[in-house]
């Protein structure tokens, strides 16, 4: 059975990455962030890192989804769902700014 997740983000939401509270390092295709307030490390896999890179400037989520679909063989429905879930997790860690 699939899990239903409520999200406060939608495809039209404009987001950007929050670099203020993090030290950021790229290791190969992955990005590692350290929260300067609590010392917590957050590792992003290749796809998470691709999303992080796309959020350098404010961008609507639907543009991120379309860019990911051009890079990866994934359906629009799955890409939207997984991208929104990932961005929600970023919000929980204060890694995301909603404009």
C-alpha positions as CSV (number, residue, x, y, z in Angstrom):
1,X,0.0,0.0,0.0
2,X,1.4,3.4,-0.8
3,X,1.8,6.0,1.8
4,X,-0.1,9.3,1.5
5,X,1.9,12.3,2.4
6,X,0.5,15.8,3.0
7,X,2.7,18.6,1.6
8,X,2.6,22.3,2.0
9,X,4.4,22.7,-1.4
10,X,2.9,22.5,-4.8
11,X,4.3,22.6,-8.3
12,X,3.9,26.4,-8.6
13,X,5.7,27.1,-5.3
14,X,9.0,29.1,-5.8
15,X,11.9,27.7,-3.8
16,X,15.6,28.2,-3.5
17,X,18.3,26.6,-1.4
18,X,19.2,28.0,2.0
19,X,23.0,28.2,2.2
20,X,23.2,30.6,5.1
21,X,23.3,28.0,7.9
22,X,25.4,25.4,6.2
23,X,29.0,24.6,5.2
24,X,28.8,22.8,1.9
25,X,31.1,20.5,0.2
26,X,30.9,18.5,-3.1
27,X,32.4,15.0,-3.1
28,X,32.1,13.5,-6.6
29,X,28.4,13.7,-7.6
30,X,27.2,14.1,-4.0
31,X,26.8,17.2,-1.8
32,X,27.5,17.1,1.9
33,X,26.2,19.9,4.2
34,X,27.0,20.6,7.8
35,X,24.5,22.7,9.9
36,X,26.6,25.3,11.6
37,X,24.2,25.5,14.5
38,X,24.1,21.9,15.6
39,X,27.0,20.2,13.7
40,X,24.6,17.8,12.0
41,X,25.8,16.4,8.6
42,X,23.4,15.9,5.8
43,X,24.5,13.9,2.8
44,X,22.7,14.2,-0.6
45,X,22.9,11.4,-3.1
46,X,23.4,12.2,-6.8
47,X,19.8,13.0,-7.4
48,X,19.4,15.0,-4.2
49,X,22.6,16.9,-5.3
50,X,21.1,17.5,-8.7
51,X,18.0,19.0,-7.1
52,X,20.3,21.1,-4.7
53,X,22.2,22.5,-7.7
54,X,18.9,23.5,-9.5
55,X,17.9,25.6,-6.5
56,X,20.7,28.1,-6.6
57,X,18.3,30.8,-7.8
58,X,14.5,31.0,-6.9
59,X,12.7,28.6,-9.2
60,X,9.2,27.1,-9.4
61,X,9.1,23.5,-8.4
62,X,7.6,22.5,-11.8
63,X,10.8,23.7,-13.5
64,X,12.9,21.6,-11.2
65,X,10.7,18.6,-12.1
66,X,11.0,19.2,-15.8
67,X,14.8,19.6,-15.6
68,X,15.0,16.3,-13.7
69,X,12.8,14.5,-16.2
70,X,15.3,15.6,-19.0
71,X,18.2,14.1,-17.0
72,X,16.6,10.9,-15.7
73,X,14.2,8.3,-17.1
74,X,11.3,8.9,-14.9
75,X,7.5,9.5,-15.3
76,X,6.2,13.0,-14.5
77,X,3.9,11.6,-11.8
78,X,6.8,9.8,-10.0
79,X,9.2,12.7,-10.5
80,X,6.7,15.3,-9.0
81,X,5.9,13.0,-6.1
82,X,9.5,12.2,-5.2
83,X,10.7,15.8,-5.7
84,X,8.0,17.2,-3.5
85,X,8.8,14.7,-0.8
86,X,12.5,15.5,-1.0
87,X,11.8,19.3,-0.9
88,X,9.6,18.7,2.2
89,X,12.5,17.0,3.9
90,X,14.7,19.9,2.9
91,X,12.3,22.3,4.6
92,X,12.3,20.2,7.8
93,X,16.1,20.7,7.9
94,X,15.9,24.4,7.1
95,X,17.7,23.8,3.8
96,X,15.0,25.4,1.7
97,X,13.6,28.9,1.4
98,X,10.1,29.4,0.0
99,X,9.7,32.7,-1.9
